[in-house]
């Protein structure tokens, strides 16, 4: 305790240095903890359910190696429920969706919903905070004894009802249908899809009542929507559960394929064997998307923390050398070397403890800010970031590691004094020189790692800039998208395509609107549909599911009304646009983009070409090309040159639910298209008051599509700037210490006639050598390590020479500035005053 008080007193003697060291550690430890919290929540943390280690998910493996399927049709789910649940402790199904719920002002707003089987809450062992959960009796085709019911989440309860207990028993208006609230979930339960949460949970069969013939689950028998979770019995292994389901798979397949499901469904989805996979951490569509970026950032923040540790290690070394006279006296008076080493170690421990405490607060704030930046207009991202034992353990481990990293060497140096030599030389000698050499080695390591961090930041920032500058091929500033929900629109009951055209015409007649058109997909608004393409006759089908870029022999598909290309400012290069004459009973026609022509119609005249298409389970069709339009980004900015086919909406062959959510795009005559939203909504309500509409600018869609790249660029840019600051502080400190140590020598040189320039050269030369060596090593490490992030880049090579050179040059400039300030002060020393001091 005495040594601890002494260490605390020593730190108080230099408050500025102490504050800088603690602040550096707080940012380093906090950044590491924040990113680890995201990794922990997304990939490691168990679901908030009873016995999560016994939870499993039903998947399959495909013979062609394309990966896993984790969603199933309702008919498959019903067969699994009826044939397998008696041999398991439980099985349930769920599907995340968006529904419109009337607000307290009577307006409709989209909320996150989850459709669940009747035993969902019971199988997961989740007890509601208020009321009751959903039961098998509620999940019946007739809608249950009380009709459709809902269980709301704790967060929605707080947000909508202010935590009032009488919320249970009131009703929500979901898709224009009153739905009684029967329960409120406990805080912290978000479902089983990590990265997503729900506001309202309703029975699967409740969709029949709420949406009628517009239901997704039951109308489209081949729609893969449901996640099936199961709980093996105690002592039942994952392998035995897999064998159990494979035993009844032929019967499940036969029943699921009839009636009304085409035979192609077997080829696409049910031929491969069932697999039961552990699901203690739930399922997640975000893991594959963010695993590599998060791990890359985690490496970068670890390097930043190491740079901060090097800074403090150099600080402690300098303090140990400055106190050599005091330490040698203590050693001569009988103090043990362990006692001498304990002081610097305790100082380091105080640094780390204070940095860890502040770092936890910084991590709590920054991790939530990062998650908020991940959410878009389409998807609300939710991650459980509450502090658990893993986060606390990680922070403690980082604090201990930093203590050892920057505390051991100074402690060893402090205990390595030689009493007689130290007293004779007053702290100057070979031991001090060894400490200076050690400090120089740490500076080289710090500069090298700083170059690596800055190079990584440069690659990520340039990637984002490249993506933001990609020519998209359409107007992003004067177009607003009206997302139209037609679930209960009375005027759309007979013909949704004609009704959408009517809405578009109504929007186009409003003052301030230049033109308007409807479509099933908007640019950068989602992946939409994918068709197999057959140019020279039909060939055997291939799976058309996509992951990232398009697979071979496929094209994106979109159905639009006449004038859609003009609405987005897209140029028709050849042929014509669609007209009202392109109706359902006329020959099928399409407009294709330049990429489609280059890939499938090269070396032939595209106008008039007949192309075959095949989508999922639908029968193959042929269509005639009547126009060619310039390339425009469809699914993402990264894939602005993918083949796309556009067809008249009047010739669409979708089942009814597919057109429930469509889009009317409006091109404003002037800027700020969102100012037209109120007038457009009023016009739609005049056509049909049951239409639910929401608005978003196309610019927002594009910006939201770059959320991942923007976040990585922002984080890496912040960390690069922090590393640069720490490197500058470290170089300044070591140079200033060198000046203080050679103060007498510099005074003598100046007394003998040395010029100010010569003094500056003496001071800066050693730092320049260390920086040059560190920059060279850092560029080499960056060139080697850049291959690990190449998949995250766009428009530049992972070993881009300009980025590496810029990172090295930036460090050199900072080093010059950091070394010049102490050198300038040294050149202004008064030789007479220095000599009198000695």
N, C-alpha and C positions, 0 to 999 in steps of 0.2 A: 504493500500500500504506500510505503514511503517512496519507492521508485515511481509508482504511478502518479503520485502528487508532483514529484520532480518533473516527470515527463509532461504533465499537464502545464506546469509552470514554464517549462522550456517552450512549449508551443505558444503560450500566451505572450511570450517575449517577442515573437515575430508574428503579429496578427494577420498582416497582409499575406505573408507566405503561407501561413496555416489556412487562411480562407481560400486562397487559390488552390491549394492542394486538396482540401475537402470538397470544394466545388467541382474540381476535375474528377475526383473519384465518384462524387454523387452522380454526375452525368454519365460516367462510364458504367458504374454499377447499375444505375437506373435504366439506362438503355438496354443493357444485357437482360435485366429482369423483365422489362417490358416485352421484349421480343420473345423471351422464354415463356412469359405468360400466354402469349398468343399461340406459341407452339404447344404448350401444355394444354390449353383449352381446345385447340383444334385437333390434336393428334394423340394426346396422352390421357387426359382426364376422363374418368369413367362417367357414364350417364348417371343422372340423379334419380335412379330407380332402385328397387330392392334387388339385391344380389346381381349386380350388373355382370359379374364374371360368368354367370350362367346364361347370359343372353346371346342369341345367335341370329344371323340373317341368312335368308335363303338366296343363293346366287346360282349361276350356272357358268360353265366354262365352254368356250366355243372352240370347235375343232380347228378353225383357221387362225386361232391365236389372237383375236382382236380384243380379248379382255373379258370382263365379267358383266353380267346382267343382274341388277339388283331391284328391278321393278317388274311387275307382273300384271296380267289382265285380271279383271274381276272374276271371270269364269275360272281361271286357274286358281285364284285365291279361294273361291268357294269349294273347289274340289279338294284343295289342301286342307282347308278347315274341316270338311266332312270326313275325309279319309285318314288324316294323320294326327289330328289333335288328341284323339283318345290314347295315343301312344306317347304323348309328350305332356309336360306340365302345363303347356299353354302355347297358343299360336295366335297372332293378331296381325292386322294389316292397317296401313295408313297411307294417306296421300296429302301432300301439301298443296295448297291452292290459294287463289286470291278471290275474295267475294266482296260485293258492295254491301255496306251496312249503312242504314240511315243514321245521320248524326242527330244531335239534340236540336239542331235548327231545321231538321227535315231534309237536308241535303244528303246525297249518297257519297260515301267515301270508301275507297278500297282498304281492306284489312287482310291480314294473313290468317288463313283458316287451315284447319286440318280435318279431313274426313277420316274417321277411325271406325274399326270394327267394334262390336259391342263389348268385347272382353279386353279392349286395349288397356284401360286403366287398371283393371284387376290383374291382368297378366304381368304388367310392369310393377305392380305393387305400389301404385301411386294413390295416396289418399287425398281427396280434395280438402282444402282449407275450410270451405263452406259448402253446404248442400251435399250433393252426391255426384258420382261420376256417370258415365254412359254405360248402360247395361245391354246384354244381348236382347232383351225385350224391346229396347229403344231402336235396335238395329234390325228392324224387320221390313220386308218389302212394302207393307202397308203404312210404314212411318212410325210404328210404335203406338202404345196405348194413348200417349199424350201428343201424338203427332211429332213433327221434327222438334228436337230439343238441342240445347247448346250448353257447353261448359266453357267458361271464359278463363283466360289466364290471369294470374295475380296482377301482372303489369297492366293489362287491359282494364281490369277491375279498378285499379288505382287511377288510371288515366281517365276512364269514362265515368265511373261512379264515385270517385273520391274515397274509395274504401268503405262505402256504406254497406252495412250488413243486409239491408233490404233489397240489394241488387238481385239476390236469388228470388225468383218468382216474377220478376219483371220480364219484359220481352225485348228482343232485338229484332229489327226489321232487316232480314237478310234477303237480298235479291227480291225485295218487295213482299216478302212473306214474313209474318210475325213468328218468331221463334222464342219460346220461353227459355230463360236461363235457369238451369237446375243446379249449378255448382260453380265453384271458383277453385282453381288449382292452387296448390301451395307455392310460395315464392321459390324461385329457382328451377322449377320444372318447365323446360322449354320444348319437350318432345324428345324424339330420338334422332332427328336430323341435325347434326352438329353444324353450326353456322346459320341455322334458321330457327325461328321461333314461331309460335302461333298466338293469335289473339282469341280466336274462337275455335272450339272443337265441336264437331257434329258427327252423328252416325253416318256411316257409308250410305245406307239406304235412305237416309234423310235427303240425299241429293235428288232422289226420284220425286219427292214431294216439292222441294224448293225449286228445282229447275224443270220439272216436268219432262217433256220430250227433249229438252236441251241438255240433259245430263251427259257428262263426259264418260263417267265410269261405265254406265250400262248401255248407252247407245252404240259406242264404238267398242265392239267386242274384242278387237285386236289392239286396243290402246294399252300400252305398257305404262301403268301409272302407279300401281300399288307396291309399297315396300312391305315384305312379309317377314316378321320377326317371330322367333320361336324360343321356347325355353325348354331344353332337354330335362328329363327327370334327373333327380339326384343320383349320381353315379353313372349316368348315361353320357358317354363321350360324344364329341363332335362327329367322330367317324361313324359311330353307331347311329346317330341321328341322320347322317347323310345316307347310310345304307337303308334306313327305314323309309326315307322319302323316295329313294331310287326304286325301292321295291314296289311302291304304288304309282310310280311315275307313268307307266303305260296306261293305267286306268285314268289318271289325271289328264294325260294328253288326249286320250280318246274322248273323254267327256268335255274337255275344254274346247275341242275343235268342232263341236256340233251343238246346236245348229247354227248356221249362218256365218261361220268363219271359213274363209277360203282355205284350200289345202296348202297354199304357199306359206301359211302361218307356221306349219310344222317345220318347213325348211328354215324359216327365219328365227324362230324363237324356242321351239320345244324339242328339237332333236338332241341337244346336248344334255349331258347328265347334270342332275341337281347337285349342288354343293352347299353344305351348311358351314358357314364361316363364323368365327367368334365376333361378337358385336358389343363387347363391353364398353367400347368407346363410341358406339353408335355408328350410323352411316353418315356420309358427308360428300357433297359434290365439290366442296371448297378445298378438300385436302389435296387432290391432284393439281388444282389450279395454283395454290399458294404454297405448297410444300417447298419447292425449289427456291422461290423468292425469299421465303422466311428463313430458310437455312443459309442462303447467301448473306442476308442482312445480319443473321446471328454471328456469322464468321467476321463480318466487318465490325460489328460492335465489340466483339471480343478483341480484335486488333486495336480498336480505339482505347479500350480499357488497358491493354498492355502498354500503349504509348503513354497513357496517364501514369501508369506504374513506373515506367522508366523515368519520367519527369521527377516523380517523388523520390525515387531511388537516388537520382543525381543530387537532389536537394539534400537528402539525408547524408550522402557521402560528403558533400561539401561541408555540412554542419559537423560531421565527425572529424574531418581534417582541421576545421577551424578550432575544434575543441581538443586537439591533440595535446596541447600543453596541459590543460586541466586534467585530461584523462591520464596522462603519464604521471602527474603528481599523485592522483588517487591510487594508481597502481603501485607507485613507490611507497605509499603510506599503508599498503596492505590490502587494498581492494582486490577481489578476485576478478579474473577475466570474464567469468560468467556474469558478475555484477555489472561490469562495464558494458557488456553486450545487451544486458536486459533493458537498459535505458532506451537506446534506439528502437528496440523491438516494441517496447510499450508505446513509444511515440507513434510507431507505424500502426499499432493496434488501435490507438485512438483515432488516427486518420481514417482507418478502414471502418471503424464502428460508426463514426459520424457520417462518412460517405455512404455507408449502407443504409443508415436511417433516412437520410435525405433521398437516397436513391430509390427506396421503396415508395416514398411519397411521389417522386417523379414518375416512377413506373406506373403507379395507380392512375395518374392523370394521363400520361402519354399513351398507355395501351388502350384506354377507352377512346381517346382522340383518334387513334389509328383505326379502330373498328368502325367508328362513326364515318371515317373517310372511305371505308370500303362499301358502305351502303349506297345504293343508287335508287332512282325512281322506281325501278322494276323490282328490286330485291332488297329487303331490309336484312342486314347481316346482324346476327346476334351471337355473341360468344360469352360464355360464363367466365368472367375474369376475376371472380372472387379469389382472395388469397388463400391458398391451401398449403399443406405441408410441403408439397413439391416446390412451390414458389419460394416459401420461406427457407427451405433447405438449400435451394439454388442460390439465393441471395447470401445466406450464411457461408456457403462454400466459396462463392466468389470473394466475399470479404476476407475469408481466411487465406485464400490463394493470393489475393493482392497483398495482404500483410506479409506473407512469406516472400512474395516476389520482390517487393521493394524494401523489405525490412531486414532480411537476413544478411545481405552483403554489407550494408552500413554497420550492422551490429558486429559482424566479423571484423570489419576494418577498425571499429572502435576498440575491440578487444585485442587488436594486434599491435598495439603501441609497444615500443621499447623504451623503458623509463629513462635510461642513461642518455641514449641518443636523442630522445625527444626533448629532454631538458637542455641538452647542449645546443640543439639546433632550433629550439623554440618552435617546434612544429614543422620544420622543413627538413626533408631528407628523402631517402629512398623509399620509405614506406608511403610517404605522401605522394611521391611520384607514381608509385604503383596504383594508388587510389585515383590519381589523375588519369592514368592510362585506362583503368577500369571504367571511369566515367566517360572517357572518349569512346570506348567500345559500346557503352549503352547509348550514346548519342548516335552512333552509326546504326544500331538496331532501330532506334526510334525513327530516324530519317527514312530508313528502308521501309519500315512498316507504314509510315505516313505516305510514302509514294504509292504503296499498294492500295491503301484506302482511297487516296485521291484519284488514282487511275480507275478504280472500280466506280467511284462516284461519277467520274467523267464519262465512262461507258454508259451508265444507266441514265444520266441526264441527257446525253446525246441521243440515246435511244428514244427517250420520250420526245425530245425535240424533233427527231426524224419522223416519228409517228404523227405528231401534231402538224407537221408540214406536208404530209402525204396528200396529193391531189385526190379528193374524194369523188369528183365527177358529178357532184350535185350541189345545190345551194344550201348552205347550212345556217344562214343568218336571217332569212326572211320567210322561213317555213315553220309552221307550228303543226303538230300532230294532235288530232282529237281522237283519243282512244274511246271507241264506242262499244258499250256492253248492251247487246240486244236480247238478253235472257228473257225479258218480259215485255219487249216492245211489241205492241199490238199490231202495228203496221207492218212488222217484219215476218209475221206468222206465215204468210203465203209464199213470199219470195224474198229471201234476205239480200240477194245480190241486187235486185231491183230497188229494194229499200235503201241500201247503202248508196246506190247511185242517186237516189232522190235526196238523201242527206247531203251528198257532195254538191248537187246542183243548188240546194238551198243555201249552203255555205258560200258558194260562188256568187250568189246574188247580193251578199251583204256589202255595204259600202266599206271600202278599204281593203277588200279581198280582190286580188288580181285573178286568181283561178284556184280551183279545188278539185280533188279527185280522191277516190277511195282505193284501198288495196288491202290485201291480207297481211302483208309484211311491209315495214318501212325500213329505209336504209339504216344499218347499224341498230335495228330495233329488235334483233333476235335472229337465230339461225333459220327459222322458218322451215321450209320443205326442201327435200332433196329428191331428184328424179334420176333413175338410171337412163342413160342415153344410148340409143341404138341407131347408128347412121346407116349401116349396110345390113339391114335385117336384124331380127331379134335374136339375142343370144341368151344363154342361161342367166338367171338372175344372180345378183350378188347383193350382199347385205348393204343397205344404203344408210345405215346409221353413221354419224360422223363424230369425229373427235379432233377438233382443231381444223385443219384444212380438209378440203374435199377429198374423198377417196377417188381412185381412177374410175373413168366411165360414168361420171355423175355430173350433175349441174344443179345449182340452186334454182328454185322455182318461185314465182310470185304471180298473183292474179291481180290485175289493176283495171280501173275504168279508163275510158278515153280521156286524154289530156293529162294523165299522170306524169308522163315524161316532161311535159312543159311545166307542170307544177313544180318539179324539182330542178328545172333548168338543165335537163339532160339532152344531149344532142343526138338526134336521129341521123345517122350517117347515110344510110341507104334505105330505100323502100318507104313505108308509111307507118303512121301511128294506128292504133285501133279506132274503130268508129262504132256507132250504134248498130251498124249492119252486121257486126261480128257477134251474133246472138247464139243462143244455145242450140238452135236447130240448123245452124249453118256450119260449113266445114271448119274444123279446128285450125286456128292460126296462132302463131307466136312471133314475138320480136325477141331477138337474141342480142347479146353484147359482143364486142370485139373479141373478147377472150374465148367465147363459145365458138365463134367463127375460126379463130386461130387453132383451137384444139380439135374441133370436129368437122369443120367445113373448109379446111385449108385447100387451096388450089382448085376451088370450084366456086361458082356463083352462088352466094348464100340465098339470094332472093328466089323464092320458088322451091328451094330444097325441102324435101319431105324427111322428117326426122321422127324416129320412134321413141316413145317415153314409157317408163314403167315406174310406178310409185307404190312401194309397200305391197299391199295385197290387191290393189286395184288391177283391172285388166289392162294390158298394154294398149296404147293408142298412138296414132300417127298425127303429126301436126305439120303445117306448111309455114315456112319462114316468110313473113311479109315485110320485115324490117330489121335493121341492124342499128343498135344504139351504142354510144360510147361507153367504155367501162366505167362503172361506178361501184364504190364499196357496198357490199351487201351485208355480210355477217360481221365483219370486223375491219378495222383500218389495216391490219396486217395482211388481209386477203382482198385487196382492192382489184386484183386482176383475175378473180375466179370466174368461170363460165356461169352465166345466168340466163334463164329463159323466162320471158314475161308472156302471160296469156290473158285474154280478156276475162274479166270477172264473170261476165254473163255465161262463159263457157266452163266455169269451174264445176268440178264434180265432187265437191267435198260433202261429207255427211253434215247434217245440220249443226252439231256442236262446234265444228271447226270455225264457223263464221260468227260465233257468239261474240268474240272479241275481235273486232276489225278496226281499221284506222281510216280516218278521213284526213288527208293532208291539205293544208291551206297555205297558199303563197300570198303573203301580204304585199300590197302595192307600195308600202314604205317599210322602214325598219320597225323594230319592236312589235313582232307579230302577236305576242301574248296580250297586247291591248285589245285584240279582237275577240278574246276568249268569251267574254260575257255575251257579246252579240251573237256569237256562233252557238253558244249553249241555248240562248233564247230561241234561235231559229230552229234548232233540233227539237226543242220542247214543243214548238208549234206544230212540227210534223208528227211527233208522238211524245206525250209527256212521260212515258215510261222508259225512255232512252236514258241510260246512265253514261255520262261522258266525263272524261278528264283530259287535261291538256299538258303538253310538254313541248318545248322548242326542240327542233332537230339538233340544234347546237348542243343542247343538254344531253341528247342521246349519244352524240359523238363523244362529248367529254366523259360521260359515264362509262363508255366502252374502254376508255383509257385509264380507268381507276387503278388497276394493278400497276401499270407502268408509271403513272403519276406518283403513286405512293412509294414505290421503290426509288424513283428518282429523288423525291423529297427527302426520304430517310437517308439515302446514301449521300445526298448533297449536304444535309445537316451534319452527318458524321464526318464527311470529308472536311468541312469547314472546322469542325471541332478538332480533328486530328491536326489540321494546319495550325490552329491556334495553340494547341499543346506543344507542337513541334517548335513553334516560334518562341514560346515561353521557355521551353527546355534549352534551346540554343542561346537565348538571351541570358538565362541563368548561368550556364556553364561558361559563357564568355565573360560575364561580369565577375564570376568567381576567379577566372584566370587572371583578369586585370587586378583584382584585389590581391591575389597571391603574388603577383609580379610587380606590385606597386613600387617597391624599393628599386628593383632592377630598372624599371621604366624611368624612374626619377634620375638614376645615375646616367642612363643613356642620354636623356635630354640635357643633363648638366654637361655632358661631354660633347654636345653639339648635334645630337640626333634630331631630325626634322619630325614634324607632326605626321607627315605621310609615312615615314619609316615606322613610327610607333603604331599607326593604324595597321600597317602591313604585318607587323609582328603579332599584333593581337588577333587579326582576322585570319592569318595564314593557317593556323592549326584548325580553326573551325571550318575553313574552306576545304581542307583536306578531308576532314571527317564527313562533311556534307557531300562532297563529290563521291566518296566511297559509298556512303549510304544510298545516294541516288542511283548509282550504278547497280548496286545489289537489289534495290527496290524495283527497278525497271526489269531486271532479270526475273525476279519472283513474279511480277505482274504478268509478264509474257508467258510464264509457265502456268500460272493459276487461272488465267483468263478463259481457258478452255472449259472450265467448270460452269461458267455463266453464259456461254455462247448462245444457248437456247433462249435466253431472256433478252437478247439484243435484237436490234432491227436496223438495217441500213448501214452497218459498219462491221468490220472484222473485229473479233475478240482481241486480236493483237494489234489493233489500230496504232500505227506509229505516231500519228498526230496526238492521240490521247496520251500515250505513254510519254512523249516528249513534253507535252503540256504539263503533265503531273510532275515530271522532274524539274522543269523550268520554274513552276510555281514554288516548289520547295527551295530552289536556289534563291529566288527573289526574297522569300521570307527569311531565309538564312542570312542573306546580305543585310536585310533590315535589322534582324535581331542581333547580329554581330557588330554592325556599324555603330549602334548607340553606345555600348560600353567602350568601343575603340575610340570614338570621338571624345568621350569623357577622359580617357587615358591620355589622349594627345594634348589635353589642356591642363595636365597636372603642372603644379609649380614645383620644379626640382628642389628649390631651397627648402620649401615646407616639407617635402617628403624626406629629405636628408636630415632635417632637424628632428623629425619624428623617430628616426632610427639612431 
